[in-house]
Amino acid sequence: MEIRFIVFIGPIKESAEIEFGSGLNLVYGPSNTGKSSVLDGIDFMLGTEKPLKELPEHEGYDQVILGVEFSKSDHFTFVRSIEGGDYECFEGLHKRKPLDIEPVILRAKSETKKIKSISSFILEKVNLSNKKLKKNAQNGLVSLTLRNSLDLAIVNEANIQKESSPYISTQYTKITEHKSRLKFILTGVDDSSLLPAEVEKKALSRAAKIEVLKELIEEQGKSLGDISTLENSLTELRQQDERLSQTILEERSTLDANEEKYNSLVRNRAALRDELELKSIRINEVVEMLSRFKLLQKQYASDIARLESISETGTLLEALPSEKCPTCGRLVSDDKTHQDCDKNIKHVVAAAVSEKSKVEGLNGELQFTVNNLSSELESIREQLPDIEEKISFVGKELAVVNPELDDQRTNYTELFNLKSELDDSIKQHEQLILLTRKKVELENSAPKKESKGKEESERTLPTSALFKLSKEVRWFLQEWGLPNSNDVHFDKETGDFVINGKHRISNGKGHRAITHAAATLGLMKYTEENELPHLGFSILDSPLLAYEEPDDEADDLSDTDVNIKFFDSLAGWKSKQIIVFENKKSIPNKYTSGRQVTQFTKKNSERYGFFPTKPMN
């Protein structure tokens, strides 16, 4: 049995799905327009514990669905949250999570007695379960899992053009394991029968530790320097750090002084503005009072005039003849009739004179107050220009101080950032010195190794099987019409192919990509013809890179028909499932459309990318 992806559906919301069938399946379009979403989605559904790469198009989606066929009657659908976690496994193929079927729960990695992992479930279906691989010279064993075998079936754009073997990692700790994996695929015999060496069962040998230290040193310092060079560099860095620290202290002192000057000016301006505002308010108050007092003065003047009139009238009345009463007009001699008439005009005149004197007194006091207020108003108005001039002067000083202060702040920040970078460099050098010393100690304490014969180091890879595998790879390259590909053999020392006397990785990235594709497909074809277990599918991302981004003229295939022959050969291979992700320039006209061809346009017309651009009713 083998895997076939029947339907891959992205996080469910609308119609973010692609159906894959047997044989060639082609997904193409402008670079990275949805293709990475599909490839990442497949990888996400095959046991990775990493969360799905977050994209703006994911908004509103919650699950990822993958339909898988293991045989004509053995179909399953895996459902997983977009956030990761466990899988729900349903029998049959479904484009939506079925609500009437009880799922089987599968773990992403670590399984339990009750819950299997997605890896165990799939490997059991393709007869690859319970296989062991040798991982080190002490015959330590590691289980074959879906994750440590996927790179032979799923080749992303970065790996397909990488300067390394298609089958064997350049990482020191993986070389033995990957050679054992290749031997198992070529022969069908794993390393379960190996017994671990009793001499030393440590996870890493001394040589492995030294290699790990070398990798750490290279990651830290980009190069392997000796301790004396590193120590001299560290001394210089520390001296720079001392000088920079002193400069920062001086700059901080200057900055603090200017900050205080700036704050003092701001406070002074605020106080002047408050004073100006208070005096303006007082002016308004005095003007309002003077206006009211003016009305009161008019009233007093009116009252004085009225009282003067009463006084003068009374005086005139007293001067009239006294035969008749000036008040009631009766004869004065008629005592009886006149006795009720108050003819005492003198009292009236005296009262009027008294009231007038009182009002004049009040008017005098009011005039005194008005004079004081007028003087105050005049004084305040005389002070306003001086206050405004002071505010203007402070504003000009701030206009000079503020840019200087901004420059000083920026300079201080830059110095502080430089100090932080310098501190990081010092820590890095200290770490490098520590790692280098440990490496030197391990190298000095390591016993002399006896060199192993070439036959012993290579005997894990079967020569006869590699010869047959090379023939399969050569068949693909010649079928595709790749120039200079009539002689292909596998070099056990490098773990890679030599094509027409030239190491595969010595070519440009376009040549490396298409020969990597031939190596991947050749391995699958070898297992098919020799009835050996294999995952049963291949996913290739940008195998025709030489049409899109060739390194040089020798790497450019744009004037050849390699792409046409490439797709013709894969379209005729119906027994396996091959999924190719490509860029538009690499696609010949006859393969721009079809039942198993998906085009992403990166335009608003047709299919923009993997995710729909508009909601569907």
VENMO-V680870 format. One record per residue. N is the residue number from 0. RES is the residue in one letter. SS is DSSP state (~ for helix, > for strand, _ for the rest). PHI is phi in whole degrees, -180 to 180 (* if undefined). BURIAL is # if it has 16 or more other ideal C-beta (glycine too) atoms within 10 Angstrom, else .. Layout:
BEGIN
N/RES/SS/PHI/BURIAL
N/RES/SS/PHI/BURIAL
END
This chain:
BEGIN
0/M/_/*/.
1/E/_/-151/#
2/I/_/-83/#
3/R/>/-136/#
4/F/>/-83/#
5/I/>/-85/#
6/V/>/-139/#
7/F/>/-111/#
8/I/>/-120/#
9/G/_/-71/#
10/P/_/-48/#
11/I/_/-72/#
12/K/_/-152/#
13/E/_/-121/#
14/S/_/-134/.
15/A/_/-80/#
16/E/>/-146/#
17/I/>/-138/#
18/E/>/-96/#
19/F/_/-111/#
20/G/_/-116/.
21/S/_/-72/#
22/G/>/80/.
23/L/>/-79/#
24/N/>/-125/#
25/L/>/-119/#
26/V/>/-124/#
27/Y/>/-145/#
28/G/>/158/#
29/P/_/-55/#
30/S/_/-54/.
31/N/_/62/.
32/T/_/-91/#
33/G/_/91/#
34/K/~/-63/#
35/S/~/-65/#
36/S/~/-63/#
37/V/~/-67/#
38/L/~/-64/#
39/D/~/-64/#
40/G/~/-65/#
41/I/~/-64/#
42/D/~/-61/#
43/F/~/-60/#
44/M/_/-89/#
45/L/_/-116/#
46/G/_/101/#
47/T/_/-70/#
48/E/_/-91/.
49/K/_/-72/.
50/P/_/-67/.
51/L/_/-63/#
52/K/_/-57/.
53/E/_/-73/.
54/L/_/-130/#
55/P/~/-59/.
56/E/~/-70/#
57/H/~/-71/#
58/E/_/-57/.
59/G/_/95/.
60/Y/_/-98/#
61/D/_/-133/.
62/Q/>/-139/#
63/V/>/-120/#
64/I/>/-123/#
65/L/>/-134/#
66/G/>/-94/#
67/V/>/-132/#
68/E/>/-114/#
69/F/>/-100/#
70/S/>/-158/.
71/K/_/-61/.
72/S/_/-120/.
73/D/>/-114/.
74/H/>/-121/#
75/F/>/-141/#
76/T/>/-125/#
77/F/>/-101/#
78/V/>/-124/#
79/R/>/-143/#
80/S/>/-64/.
81/I/_/-63/#
82/E/_/-84/.
83/G/_/104/.
84/G/_/93/.
85/D/_/-75/#
86/Y/>/-109/#
87/E/>/-107/#
88/C/>/-112/#
89/F/>/-116/#
90/E/>/-70/.
91/G/_/89/.
92/L/_/-105/.
93/H/_/-140/#
94/K/_/-92/.
95/R/_/-136/.
96/K/_/-61/.
97/P/_/-71/.
98/L/_/-97/.
99/D/_/-106/.
100/I/_/-123/.
101/E/_/-79/.
102/P/_/-82/#
103/V/>/-97/.
104/I/>/-86/.
105/L/>/-124/#
106/R/>/-84/#
107/A/_/-73/#
108/K/_/-139/.
109/S/_/-74/.
110/E/_/-96/.
111/T/_/-121/.
112/K/_/-64/.
113/K/_/-96/.
114/I/_/-119/.
115/K/_/-77/#
116/S/>/-93/#
117/I/~/-61/#
118/S/~/-65/#
119/S/~/-61/#
120/F/~/-61/#
121/I/~/-72/#
122/L/~/-65/#
123/E/~/-62/.
124/K/~/-69/#
125/V/_/-111/#
126/N/_/60/.
127/L/_/-121/#
128/S/_/-84/#
129/N/_/59/.
130/K/_/-99/#
131/K/>/-116/#
132/L/>/-123/#
133/K/>/-71/#
134/K/_/-117/#
135/N/_/-156/#
136/A/_/-68/.
137/Q/_/-88/#
138/N/_/62/.
139/G/_/-65/#
140/L/>/-116/#
141/V/>/-134/#
142/S/>/-76/.
143/L/_/-74/#
144/T/_/-124/#
145/L/_/-63/#
146/R/_/-70/#
147/N/_/-87/#
148/S/_/-124/#
149/L/~/-65/#
150/D/~/-66/#
151/L/~/-82/#
152/A/_/-116/#
153/I/>/-113/#
154/V/>/-118/#
155/N/_/-81/#
156/E/~/-63/#
157/A/~/-69/.
158/N/~/-77/.
159/I/~/-68/#
160/Q/_/-110/#
161/K/_/-71/#
162/E/_/-84/.
163/S/_/-157/#
164/S/_/-64/#
165/P/_/-69/#
166/Y/_/-115/#
167/I/_/-124/#
168/S/_/-71/.
169/T/_/-85/.
170/Q/_/-70/.
171/Y/~/-54/.
172/T/~/-74/.
173/K/~/-108/.
174/I/~/-60/#
175/T/~/-61/#
176/E/~/-62/#
177/H/~/-71/#
178/K/~/-65/#
179/S/~/-64/#
180/R/~/-64/#
181/L/~/-64/#
182/K/~/-61/#
183/F/~/-64/#
184/I/~/-66/#
185/L/~/-76/#
186/T/~/-115/.
187/G/_/81/.
188/V/_/-111/.
189/D/_/-93/#
190/D/_/-107/#
191/S/_/-61/.
192/S/_/-81/.
193/L/_/-69/.
194/L/_/-103/.
195/P/_/-66/.
196/A/_/-68/.
197/E/_/-92/.
198/V/_/-65/.
199/E/_/-152/.
200/K/_/-114/.
201/K/_/-77/.
202/A/_/-63/.
203/L/_/-132/.
204/S/_/-75/.
205/R/~/-59/.
206/A/~/-63/.
207/A/~/-66/.
208/K/~/-63/#
209/I/~/-62/#
210/E/~/-65/#
211/V/~/-63/.
212/L/~/-62/#
213/K/~/-61/.
214/E/~/-63/.
215/L/~/-65/#
216/I/~/-65/#
217/E/~/-65/.
218/E/~/-66/.
219/Q/~/-76/.
220/G/~/-114/#
221/K/_/66/.
222/S/_/-157/.
223/L/_/-96/.
224/G/_/-102/#
225/D/_/-79/.
226/I/~/-64/.
227/S/~/-62/.
228/T/~/-63/.
229/L/~/-64/#
230/E/~/-67/#
231/N/~/-62/.
232/S/~/-64/#
233/L/~/-64/#
234/T/~/-60/.
235/E/~/-61/.
236/L/~/-64/#
237/R/~/-67/.
238/Q/~/-64/.
239/Q/~/-60/.
240/D/~/-65/#
241/E/~/-64/.
242/R/~/-63/.
243/L/~/-66/#
244/S/~/-63/.
245/Q/~/-64/.
246/T/~/-61/.
247/I/~/-64/#
248/L/~/-62/.
249/E/~/-64/.
250/E/~/-65/#
251/R/~/-66/.
252/S/~/-63/.
253/T/~/-62/.
254/L/~/-64/#
255/D/~/-63/.
256/A/~/-63/.
257/N/~/-70/#
258/E/~/-62/.
259/E/~/-66/.
260/K/~/-61/.
261/Y/~/-62/#
262/N/~/-64/.
263/S/~/-63/.
264/L/~/-64/#
265/V/~/-63/.
266/R/~/-64/.
267/N/~/-63/#
268/R/~/-64/#
269/A/~/-64/.
270/A/~/-65/.
271/L/~/-64/#
272/R/~/-65/.
273/D/~/-63/.
274/E/~/-63/.
275/L/~/-61/#
276/E/~/-67/.
277/L/~/-63/.
278/K/~/-68/#
279/S/~/-64/.
280/I/~/-64/.
281/R/~/-64/.
282/I/~/-59/.
283/N/~/-61/.
284/E/~/-64/.
285/V/~/-64/#
286/V/~/-60/.
287/E/~/-65/.
288/M/~/-66/.
289/L/~/-62/.
290/S/~/-64/.
291/R/~/-68/.
292/F/~/-64/#
293/K/~/-62/.
294/L/~/-63/.
295/L/~/-66/.
296/Q/~/-63/.
297/K/~/-61/.
298/Q/~/-65/.
299/Y/~/-63/#
300/A/~/-61/.
301/S/~/-64/.
302/D/~/-66/#
303/I/~/-64/#
304/A/~/-61/.
305/R/~/-64/.
306/L/~/-68/#
307/E/~/-62/.
308/S/~/-63/.
309/I/~/-62/#
310/S/~/-63/#
311/E/~/-66/.
312/T/~/-63/.
313/G/~/-62/#
314/T/~/-64/.
315/L/~/-66/.
316/L/~/-62/.
317/E/~/-67/.
318/A/~/-81/.
319/L/_/-73/.
320/P/_/-58/.
321/S/_/-104/.
322/E/_/-68/.
323/K/>/-112/.
324/C/_/-73/#
325/P/_/-69/#
326/T/_/-92/.
327/C/_/-109/.
328/G/_/82/.
329/R/_/-88/.
330/L/>/-68/.
331/V/_/-70/.
332/S/_/-69/.
333/D/_/-83/.
334/D/~/-66/.
335/K/~/-67/.
336/T/~/-77/.
337/H/~/-96/#
338/Q/_/-67/.
339/D/_/-85/.
340/C/_/-86/.
341/D/_/-88/.
342/K/_/-103/.
343/N/_/-81/.
344/I/~/-70/#
345/K/~/-59/.
346/H/~/-65/.
347/V/~/-64/#
348/V/~/-64/#
349/A/~/-64/.
350/A/~/-66/.
351/A/~/-65/#
352/V/~/-63/#
353/S/~/-64/.
354/E/~/-65/#
355/K/~/-64/#
356/S/~/-61/.
357/K/~/-65/.
358/V/~/-65/#
359/E/~/-62/.
360/G/~/-63/.
361/L/~/-63/.
362/N/~/-65/#
363/G/~/-66/.
364/E/~/-62/.
365/L/~/-62/#
366/Q/~/-64/.
367/F/~/-65/.
368/T/~/-65/.
369/V/~/-61/#
370/N/~/-62/.
371/N/~/-63/.
372/L/~/-64/#
373/S/~/-64/.
374/S/~/-65/.
375/E/~/-62/.
376/L/~/-61/#
377/E/~/-64/.
378/S/~/-65/.
379/I/~/-63/#
380/R/~/-63/.
381/E/~/-71/.
382/Q/~/-79/.
383/L/~/-57/.
384/P/~/-58/.
385/D/~/-67/.
386/I/~/-65/#
387/E/~/-63/.
388/E/~/-65/.
389/K/~/-64/#
390/I/~/-62/#
391/S/~/-62/.
392/F/~/-65/.
393/V/~/-63/#
394/G/~/-61/.
395/K/~/-65/.
396/E/~/-63/#
397/L/~/-64/#
398/A/~/-64/.
399/V/~/-85/.
400/V/~/-72/#
401/N/~/-61/.
402/P/~/-61/.
403/E/~/-63/.
404/L/~/-66/#
405/D/~/-61/.
406/D/~/-62/.
407/Q/~/-67/#
408/R/~/-63/.
409/T/~/-62/.
410/N/~/-62/.
411/Y/~/-65/#
412/T/~/-62/.
413/E/~/-63/.
414/L/~/-63/#
415/F/~/-67/.
416/N/~/-65/.
417/L/~/-63/.
418/K/~/-63/#
419/S/~/-64/.
420/E/~/-64/.
421/L/~/-66/#
422/D/~/-61/.
423/D/~/-63/.
424/S/~/-64/.
425/I/~/-64/#
426/K/~/-63/.
427/Q/~/-63/.
428/H/~/-66/#
429/E/~/-61/.
430/Q/~/-66/.
431/L/~/-62/#
432/I/~/-63/#
433/L/~/-62/.
434/L/~/-65/#
435/T/~/-65/#
436/R/~/-63/.
437/K/~/-64/.
438/K/~/-63/#
439/V/~/-64/.
440/E/~/-61/.
441/L/~/-64/.
442/E/~/-64/.
443/N/~/-72/.
444/S/~/-89/.
445/A/_/-73/.
446/P/_/-70/.
447/K/_/-64/.
448/K/_/-89/.
449/E/_/-83/.
450/S/_/-68/.
451/K/_/-84/.
452/G/_/-67/.
453/K/~/-59/.
454/E/~/-65/.
455/E/~/-68/.
456/S/~/-73/.
457/E/~/-110/#
458/R/_/-69/.
459/T/_/-69/.
460/L/_/-100/#
461/P/_/-72/.
462/T/~/-64/.
463/S/~/-62/.
464/A/~/-66/#
465/L/~/-65/#
466/F/~/-64/.
467/K/~/-66/.
468/L/~/-62/#
469/S/~/-62/#
470/K/~/-64/.
471/E/~/-65/#
472/V/~/-64/#
473/R/~/-62/#
474/W/~/-59/#
475/F/~/-63/#
476/L/~/-62/#
477/Q/~/-75/.
478/E/~/-62/#
479/W/_/-84/#
480/G/_/76/#
481/L/_/-70/#
482/P/_/-59/.
483/N/_/55/.
484/S/_/-133/#
485/N/_/-81/.
486/D/_/-124/.
487/V/>/-132/#
488/H/>/-144/#
489/F/>/-95/#
490/D/>/-95/.
491/K/_/-64/#
492/E/_/-67/.
493/T/_/-92/.
494/G/_/71/#
495/D/>/-143/#
496/F/>/-90/#
497/V/>/-112/#
498/I/>/-115/#
499/N/_/52/.
500/G/_/78/.
501/K/>/-125/.
502/H/>/-58/.
503/R/~/-56/#
504/I/~/-75/#
505/S/~/-82/.
506/N/_/-91/#
507/G/_/-69/#
508/K/~/-66/#
509/G/~/-66/#
510/H/~/-66/#
511/R/~/-62/#
512/A/~/-66/#
513/I/~/-73/#
514/T/~/-75/#
515/H/~/-63/#
516/A/~/-61/#
517/A/~/-64/#
518/A/~/-66/#
519/T/~/-67/#
520/L/~/-70/#
521/G/~/-62/#
522/L/~/-65/#
523/M/~/-66/#
524/K/~/-67/#
525/Y/~/-60/#
526/T/~/-66/#
527/E/~/-65/#
528/E/~/-72/.
529/N/_/-104/.
530/E/_/53/.
531/L/_/-109/#
532/P/_/-67/#
533/H/_/-157/#
534/L/_/-61/#
535/G/_/90/#
536/F/>/-147/#
537/S/>/-138/#
538/I/>/-121/#
539/L/>/-120/#
540/D/>/-107/#
541/S/_/62/#
542/P/_/-68/#
543/L/_/-100/#
544/L/~/-62/#
545/A/~/-65/#
546/Y/~/-85/#
547/E/~/-101/#
548/E/_/-137/#
549/P/_/-66/#
550/D/_/-71/#
551/D/_/-157/.
552/E/~/-64/.
553/A/~/-68/.
554/D/~/-93/#
555/D/_/-89/#
556/L/_/-112/#
557/S/_/-64/.
558/D/_/-97/.
559/T/_/-112/.
560/D/_/-105/.
561/V/~/-58/#
562/N/~/-64/#
563/I/~/-65/#
564/K/~/-66/#
565/F/~/-60/#
566/F/~/-72/#
567/D/~/-61/#
568/S/~/-67/#
569/L/~/-74/#
570/A/~/-66/#
571/G/_/-86/.
572/W/_/-95/#
573/K/_/-87/.
574/S/_/-79/.
575/K/_/-121/#
576/Q/>/-105/#
577/I/>/-125/#
578/I/>/-115/#
579/V/>/-116/#
580/F/>/-105/#
581/E/>/-139/#
582/N/>/-94/#
583/K/~/-62/#
584/K/~/-62/.
585/S/~/-85/#
586/I/_/-93/#
587/P/_/-71/#
588/N/~/-57/.
589/K/~/-69/.
590/Y/~/-116/#
591/T/_/-79/.
592/S/_/-152/.
593/G/_/155/.
594/R/_/-65/.
595/Q/_/-113/#
596/V/>/-117/#
597/T/>/-120/#
598/Q/>/-111/#
599/F/>/-102/#
600/T/_/-94/.
601/K/_/58/.
602/K/_/-131/.
603/N/_/-71/.
604/S/_/-90/.
605/E/_/55/.
606/R/_/-101/#
607/Y/_/-62/#
608/G/_/-157/#
609/F/_/-65/#
610/F/_/-91/#
611/P/_/-65/#
612/T/_/-87/.
613/K/_/-130/.
614/P/_/-61/.
615/M/_/-103/.
616/N/_/-74/.
END
